[in-house]
Amino acid sequence: MGWTLEQLRTLAALADGGTMAAAAAELGYTPGAVSQQMAALAAAAGRPLLVRAGRRVELTDDGQLLLAGAREVLAAEERARSALAAPRADRRAVVTLGVFGSAASAAFGPTTALLRERAPWVDVRAVEVDVERALDAVVPGPGRSPLDVSLGLDHPDSPSPPVAGVTAVPLLSEQYVVVGRVGSLPGGAEELREALREADWVLPPLDTAFGRAARTACARAGVAPSVRHTVTDTAVSLALAESGAGLTLATPLMLALRPTRCDTAPLPAAPGSAGSAAGAERRVVALVRATAAERESVQLVLTALGDAFAQLRR
């Protein structure tokens, strides 16, 4: 049934006025145009909507039924127009944001504080996501609505394949450091490397991006980690490292999530090189669909996220 708003508006005007002439006067049409609109509406409905009663017209039972729905549709359309015409301060735009532990604890508060100052009409609603599936969270799928934006991680040592229509906006790069019980990490590069080779390790599973990236970073430093404890949760990994159960890798955001009394040290450079291991890092990104990024509210959230993470770099 392909009727239009104008046809429904004509039906309501005709019901109120009772004649083609009265409806035409209310709508600014000619009586002939009103008649054409009603004929088209009856054809779309597939049944008669009017009966003649002298110079007046009355609605059939089907016409009365359609009129009730038409008034609801027209009222909803009027509310939508009023909402768009309202001052910006009276509007409300909801943006759903996927978050995970370390990034949420560091940046969600500053991001929402910035938005309260800049765009109080933007309502950010956090949704916890599995960081390994952050990309899926912004992509439509069976039985689920996609988030507008999601914080995620990009590991240069274990990059995620690109997804058409999704952009990863860089927010923060962090270097990995080795974390161990106080007194477990020697100062010299070669001494540290030897300690890393001999120690037990606490790392995520190999089938996670972090797990693969951690092992690649260790290999670049000339270390094949002996993984004794397989743990995904950051707080648990740091607690085990603090207890002396093994060494782990962490970043500044991860350490801020669970303050610890552990020693830390950069991964050593490859054997025969000076400095620390190049490329041993992770990048916090904002994942957003191209269609969602066209919304002003989403752009404001992305800008606030960028500014909040920029504060962390200072």
N, C-alpha and C positions, 0 to 999 in steps of 0.2 A: 504494500500500500504506500504509494509515493506521493503523499500530500505534502504541502508546504506550509510554512508559518503563515503566509499571507492568506492562504485558503482557510486555515483554522481561525485566523483573525476575522475574516469575512463571515464565517459561520457564527462567531460570537456576536458580531455587530448586527447580523440579521436576526438572531434570537432576541437581542435587546430591543431593536427598532421595530421589528415586525413587518417591515416592508422593504422592498428593494431600494426605494428612494431614500428611506431613513438610513439604511446601512450605507448607501452611497455617500450621503451627506456626512456621516460620521467618519468614513474612511478617506474621503476626498476622491472617490471614484465616480464614474457614471453608473447609472442603473444597469446598463448593458454589461459593464465590466464586472459588476457584482454578480450578475446572472452567469457570466462565463466562469468566474471563480467557483461558484457553487456547482456548476455542471462538472467542472474538472474534479472537484472534491468528491462528488457523488460517484464519478467514474473511478477514482482512486479507491474509494471505499467499497465499490462493487455492489451498492444497494441505494435505494432512494433515501434522501435525507429530508426533503421538503414536500409539503402538500399545500395546495392553494386553498385559501378560505376567503373568497371574495377578492378584495384588493390586498389582503394580507397573506402572509405565508406562515405556516406552522411547521414545526419539526416533527418528523416521524419518530417512532420509538428508537430506531437506529440513530437518527439525528440527535435526539436527546442524549443517548449514550455517548456519542462522539463529542457532543458539546461539553460534557463533564470532563472528559480527558483533555479537550482542547483548552479549556480554561486553566487547567493545571499546567499544561505546556506553556501557555502564554505567560502565566505568572512566573514560571521558572525562567523564561527568557527575559522577563523584566528584571528579575533579581540579578541575573547575570550581567545585564547592561548596567544596572545600578552599581554592582560591585566594581566593574571596570571604570565607571565614572567617579568612583569615590576617591578622595585624596589618598595619596600613597600611605600616609600614616595610618589610615583606617583599613588598609589591605592586610592580608596574611597569606604568605606563600610558604608552604612546607617543603623543605629539602631533606631527604633522607640520606644519612651519611654512615657508611660502614666503617667501623672502628675495630681496632685490636689493641691488646694490652699496652705495650710500651708507647705506641704512638698516641693512643687515646689519653693516657695519663699525662703526657707532655704537652699536647697541643689542643685538645678539645676545649678546655677552659679558656685559654687565650683566644681561640677562634671565635667562640660564642661571645666573649667580651667585646671583641672588635666589631662583631655584627650588631651588638646592642647599641654601639655608638654610631655606626655607619648606616645600618639598615635594619631598624628594629622590627620592620614588617616581615623579615625573613626568619622563619621558625625552623631551626635545625634540629632534627631528631636522630639521635644516634642509634645504630643497630649493630650489635656485636657480630663480627664475621670471623670465620676461620681464615687467617691470613693466607693460607695455602689456596683458598678458594675465593679470594677477594675479587678476582677477575670475573668469575661466574656470577658474583653478586650483582653486577651492573648490567648483565646480559639477560634479556627476557628468556624465560624457559617455561616448560609445561608446569602449570599449577603454581607459579610464583610470579610476583611483580618485581621487576628489577629495582635496585636502589638507584638514586640519582647520582651519587658519588660514593666511592669507597676508598679508604686508605689501603694501600698495599705495599708490597716490598718487591724491589727488583734486585736480584743478585747478579752482578756481572759475571761471576763464576758459574752461575746456573740460570741463565736468562730464560724468561717465559716466552713462549711463541706469541707473536702479535695476534690480535683478534680484530677483524674488520669492524670499523665503526667505533672502536674504543681507543681513547688516548690516555697515555700515562704522563701526567704532569709532574715533573721532578720537584720535590720539596726539600729533601735533606739527604746528604751523603754522610755516612758514618764509617769510620775505620773499626775493624775488629781488633780486640785486644785479647790476650790470653789472661784468664782469671784462675787463680789458685790460692790455696791456703797460705796464710802469712808465712813468709820464709821459704816458700817452695820454688820461687822463680829467681835464678841467679842473674847477676847484672850483665855479664859479657855475652855477646851474641852466640859464640860457639858453646859456651857453658849452658846458655839458655836452650839452644837447639838440642843439646844432649839431654838436658832435663826433660824437654818435651817428648823426646823419643822414648825415654825410659818410663814416663809417667802413665798412669791410667787416665782415661778421658771420659768426660760426660758430654755426649753430643746427640743431636736429634737423629732420627732414622735416616738412612740413605735415600729413602724414597720421598723425602721432603726437599724443597729448594734450599733451605738453610743447611740441612744435613749434607747435601752435595757440595754446596758452596764452602762449607767449613772444611770438608776433607780436601777440596781442591786448594784452598788457601794454605792449609797445612802442608800439602805436597809441594807447593811452590816454595815453602820455607824449608824444604828438605826434611819434613817430618811425616811419618806414616802413623797417625794416631792409633793407639791401642784403645779402642772403645770398649770400656767395661760396663758403662751405664748408658742406656738409650733413653733419653728424656727429651720431650718437646717443650714442656713448660719452662719459661725463663726463670721464674722464681725458684722452682725446684732445682734446676741446673745450678743456679748460683748458691743455693743452700748446700748442695752436695759438694760443690767446689770449696765452700767455706769450711766444711767439715773435714776436708782432706780426702774425700772419696775419689777425687780426680780433678783434672784441669778441664776447663771449658772455654768457649769463645763467647764474647759479649761485645756490645757497643755501648756508648754513653747513655742512650735512651734505655737500653735494657738494664744497665746498672742503676739508673735513676728509679726504675720501677721497683727494684728490690735492693735498697742500700745494703752494702756488705762490707765486712772488715777484711776482705781478701786483698792480696797483692795483684797488680795488673802489669802487663808488659806487652808492647807491640810484638807481633809475630816477626821473627828475624827474617832478613832478606835471604834470597836463595844462596846456597853455599858458594862462597867466592865473591859475593857481592856485599856492598856496604849498605847500612841503613836498615829499614824495616821492609816487610814484604809488600810489594806494590800490588794494588788492586784488591787487597783483602778488605772489602767494604760491602756494605749494603746501601741501597737507596730507598728512602721512603718516597712513595709516589701517591698521587691522587688519580684514581681510575675513573674516567667519565665517558659516557656515550656521547657521540657527536650530537645526537638529537637533544639530549638533556643539556649539553653545554650551550645550546642556543637560548636557554632561559636566562633572563637577567639575574634571577635569584641564585641560580647555580653558579654563574660567573662571580657573583659577590662572595659566595662561599669559597670558591677556589682562590680568590684573591686574599680572603681572610686567612685561609689555611697557609698560603704562601708567606704571608706576613708573620703569622704565628711561628712557623718553623724557622723563618729568618731570624727571629729573636733568639732562637736556641743556638744559632751559630755564633752569636756575639759573645 
